[in-house]
Amino acid sequence: MTPHDDRATDSDVLVIGAGPVGLACALLLARDGWTVTVLERWPSPYPRPRAVHFDDEVARLLAGAGLGDRLGALTEAGDTYEWRNAGGETLLRFDWSAPGPSGWPTASMMHQPDLEQALVETAEADQAITVLRGHEAVELVQHPDSVTVTTRDSLGGEHRFTAPWVVGCDGANSFVRTRMPTRMLDLGFCYDWLIVDVRPHQDRLWSPANLQICDPARPTTAVSGGPGRRRWEFMRMPGESVEDLNTETTAWKLLAPWDLTPDNCTLERHAVYTFQAQWADVWRSGRLLLAGDAAHLMPPFAGQGMCSGIRDAANLAWKLGLVLRGEAAAAVLDTYGSERSAHVQHAIGMSVELGKVICVTDPAAAAARDSAMIALGADPERILPPLPPPTLLGGVISGGPEDASAGQLSMQARVGRQGRTGLLDQVVGHGFVVAATTDPRAVLRSEQLIFLDRIGARLLHLLPVGAEADAEGAALDIDDVYLPHLRKAGHTGVVIRPDHYIFGTARTPVELSALVDELRQQLTAAPAPSAPAGDA
């Protein structure tokens, strides 16, 4: 059979996989004007929930992808999260009631099909994005300046699609990954858990909203599944088969202690999942790139699986956009894998460590664990390993030896600009941000300003509330966050990447000018990756 050549759908980027990561990647690319074709093997979105959580950084990224006005209706805040032992004593307590540093709720609980539907609707409304369902990728050929992907539709017809770049967001069994010289590195941490999703017929107060029961007889998770839904996760115990655990009868039996029955709730799903800890050692091969589950798998105990995939999309989208625009060397894409792999490995490692605490089945070991945690006051900062650092260890960041802020995730607060007040992204828009206590336009050279304009940078002169702010770049620090932070650090300016990580900071206007030169040099000369992916 000769494949049909779908020239009408040729685009700047082909994304394989229309899950949350693939759709977010497409939306972030289309936001900058690039055309994207998304190829999805399944004819309709997966109807069952998988992830139930995202954090404030990912909420900011989803808002930047066009979902900001919809997130409130799609989520409920996960204000509290407690770990308790079999006797009901509190082992850990997380207070997530305050907004996170990215300006959004610290923890948002959601029903993944609802989030995916919002992503689909946003993508379908964007004329730069074409989503084609029922197209399974069956062949892929790299050319010097493009990639051709052949798909097979539900009727057996074959189609060809061509683009300069292909991003594989096609899950744990990634087709794109099979066409790359990569392997999955495995920590060998595997447990089977029964996932049970229910929809109570009446509202109930769940206190705490999110609960981890560290009972050696059956470690159990009970959390929000998004508005109007709840999720339970039950660990498979020694001597128990997957077949015995994964039945509707078993699900109802395990839900009975929470007074959940077929009379008062709907069982939406029960399924056994094997939690794994893996990541790819190569994230880019020529014109092929991986993101999301195609590049990493992790246990759910830190709630960072989907979050990590959305971070992948944000990191990749701005770099790929600059390469397409000709403002960055293609080799800059090598920093995508090194930056994200280092962050993902930390997230996986932390998830494994949490799992080692949770998955204890020996009563004596559990009793010793409980005593130690209670003695430390149930304080996460004293008990647990640190959260995944929102810090890049290398890649496209300033190499200044004294710039401790380079690579850190920037905060987000409200600003006022040209008659508008809101969070920084809402008021300023997306892209690079060059912000300073003096007007950047007054201290940067004309060629630097031209370069910043070409890469879509926003230039801000930060001013205190009450100052005159009529100039084009003037921005009032409404919440009194940015200016005090810069003063405390001894900085006069900062350059922030489109994925909200700090490229570098400057103590003087002269250093700010040098920082812009360094950014230009790194983009055009392609900085060396922080470390080979998988070795960080």
GUTOR-69426 format. One record per residue (C-alpha): x, y, z; residue in one letter. Coordinates in steps of 0.5 Angstrom, whole numbers, plus 500, padded with zeros to 3 digits. Example, Ala and Ser with C-alpha at 12.3 -4.5 7.8 and 13.67 -1.06 7.14 Angstrom:
BEGIN
525491516A/527498514S/
end
This chain:
BEGIN
500500500M/503507498T/502512504P/498518503H/502524503D/499529508D/502535505R/496540508A/498538515T/506539514D/508543520S/514546524D/513540529V/510534530L/508531537V/507524537I/501523543G/496527545A/496526553G/497532557P/504533556V/503533548G/498538548L/501542553A/507542548C/503544542A/500549546L/506552548L/509552541L/503555538A/503561543R/509563539D/506562532G/509555530W/505550527T/504543530V/501537528T/499532534V/498525532L/495520537E/494513536R/487512540W/481515537P/478518543S/482521549P/483516555Y/477517559P/480514566R/483518571P/491517572R/494523575A/490527580V/495533583H/499538580F/503544584D/504551583D/509551578E/505547573V/499551575A/503557572R/505553566L/498551564L/496558565A/501560560G/499555555A/492558555G/488555561L/489560566G/481562567D/479555567R/484552572L/479554578G/473550576A/478544574L/481543581T/480544588E/486546593A/490541597G/490545603D/493539607T/496533607Y/497528613E/501521614W/498517620R/500511622N/495505624A/493508630G/491514627G/497518630E/500524625T/507522623L/507528618L/503534616R/504538610F/500545610D/499547603W/494553605S/498559602A/499560595P/506557592G/512561590P/509561583S/503565585G/498559584W/495554590P/501550592T/497543591A/491543586S/487536586M/484535579M/480529575H/485528569Q/480527564P/477534565D/484537565L/485533558E/479536555Q/480543557A/487542554L/484539547V/479544547E/484550548T/488546542A/482545537E/481553538A/488554536D/489555528Q/496553529A/495546532I/492540528T/490534532V/489528529L/486522532R/486515530G/493515527H/498510530E/506512528A/508506525V/515508521E/519514522L/525516518V/530522519Q/533526514H/538532514P/533537515D/526534517S/523528519V/518524516T/513520520V/508514517T/502513521T/496508520R/489510521D/483506524S/481503517L/488501515G/490507511G/497510511E/499517512H/506521511R/507527515F/513531515T/516537520A/523539522P/522536529W/519531532V/517530540V/515524543G/510525548C/507518547D/508514554G/512509557A/511504551N/514510546S/514509539F/519515538V/524512543R/524505540T/527510534R/533513538M/539510541P/537510548T/535506554R/531506560M/535506567L/532503572D/532504580L/529497581G/523500586F/517496584C/510496587Y/503494585D/498498588W/490498587L/488504584I/480506586V/477512583D/470514586V/464519585R/460520592P/453521591H/453527596Q/458532598D/462530604R/467533609L/474529608W/479531614S/484531612P/483532605A/489528603N/491522607L/497517607Q/496511612I/502508614C/499501616D/504495615P/497491614A/496495608R/499502606P/493506603T/492513600T/486517600A/486523597V/482528593S/481526585G/478533583G/472536585P/466531587G/471525586R/476521591R/481516590R/484511594W/490507593E/491500596F/498497596M/498489594R/501485600M/505479600P/502473598G/496477595E/495476587S/494482582V/488478580E/485477587D/486485588L/484487582N/476486582T/470490584E/469486590T/475487593T/475494591A/468495595W/471491601K/477496602L/472502601L/468499606A/471502612P/470509609W/463508609D/463507601L/458503598T/454502591P/448505595D/452512596N/458512591C/459510584T/466506582L/469509576E/475505576R/479500579H/486498576A/492495579V/499499577Y/506497578T/510504580F/517504577Q/523509577A/526509571Q/529515566W/532515559A/539516558D/538520552V/533525551W/535527544R/537524538S/538528531G/531531530R/527527535L/526529542L/522525548L/518528554A/513526559G/513518560D/516517554A/523519558A/521518565H/517514570L/516515577M/512512583P/506517585P/508519592F/511526591A/506527586G/511529580Q/509524575G/505529570M/508535573C/515533571S/512532564G/509539563I/516542566R/519538560D/514541555A/516548558A/523547557N/523544550L/518549547A/522555548W/528552546K/525549540L/522555538G/528559538L/532554534V/526554529L/527562529R/534561527G/536565534E/539559537A/544553535A/540547534A/545544539A/542548545V/537542545L/542538548D/541542554T/534540554Y/536533556G/541534561S/537540565E/531536565R/534529567S/538532573A/531535575H/527528574V/532524577Q/532528584H/524527583A/524520582I/529519588G/525523592M/519519590S/523512592V/525515599E/518517600L/516510598G/521506602K/517510608V/510508606I/511501604C/513498610V/510492612T/514489617D/510491624P/516492628A/520496623A/513500622A/513501630A/520504630A/519508624R/513511627D/516513634S/522516630A/517521626M/513522632I/519524636A/521529630L/514533631G/511530624A/515536621D/517534614P/523539614E/526535619R/524528617I/524527609L/529529604P/528535601P/523536595L/526536588P/530543587P/527548583P/534549580T/538547574L/545545575L/547547568G/545548561G/543555559V/544559565I/549564567S/556561568G/558567573G/561564579P/558568584E/551568581D/548563586A/541565584S/542562576A/538556575G/533557581Q/526558579L/523565579S/517567584M/511570581Q/507576584A/503581582R/505587578V/502594575G/503596568R/500600563Q/493600567G/493593568R/494589575T/495582576G/500576576L/507578572L/505573567D/498575566Q/500583565V/507582562V/506576557G/510570556H/518570554G/524572557F/524577562V/529582563V/527586570A/531591573A/531597578T/533601573T/530602566D/534596562P/533600556R/537606559A/543601560V/543596554L/546598548R/542598541S/544591539E/543588545Q/536591545L/535589538I/537582540F/532582546L/526584541D/528578536R/527573542I/521576544G/524579551A/520583556R/524589559L/521591566L/523597570H/521595577L/518601581L/515601588P/507602589V/506610588G/511611583A/510614576E/509608572A/507611565D/513609561A/513603557E/517598561G/515601568A/512596572A/509597579L/511592585D/504591587I/506586593D/512589595D/516582593V/521583587Y/524590590L/525587597P/528581594H/533584589L/535589595R/536583600K/541579595A/544585592G/542585585H/540590581T/537586575G/535579573V/534575566V/529570567I/528564562R/521563558P/520557563D/521562569H/528559571Y/533565572I/538565567F/542570571G/542576576T/546582576A/549587581R/550593577T/548596570P/554594567V/553586569E/546586567L/549588560S/554583560A/549578562L/545579556V/551578552D/552572555E/545570554L/546571546R/553567546Q/550561550Q/544561545L/548562539T/554558541A/550552544A/553552551P/555545554A/550541557P/551540565S/552533565A/550527560P/543525561A/543520566G/549521569D/547528573A/
end
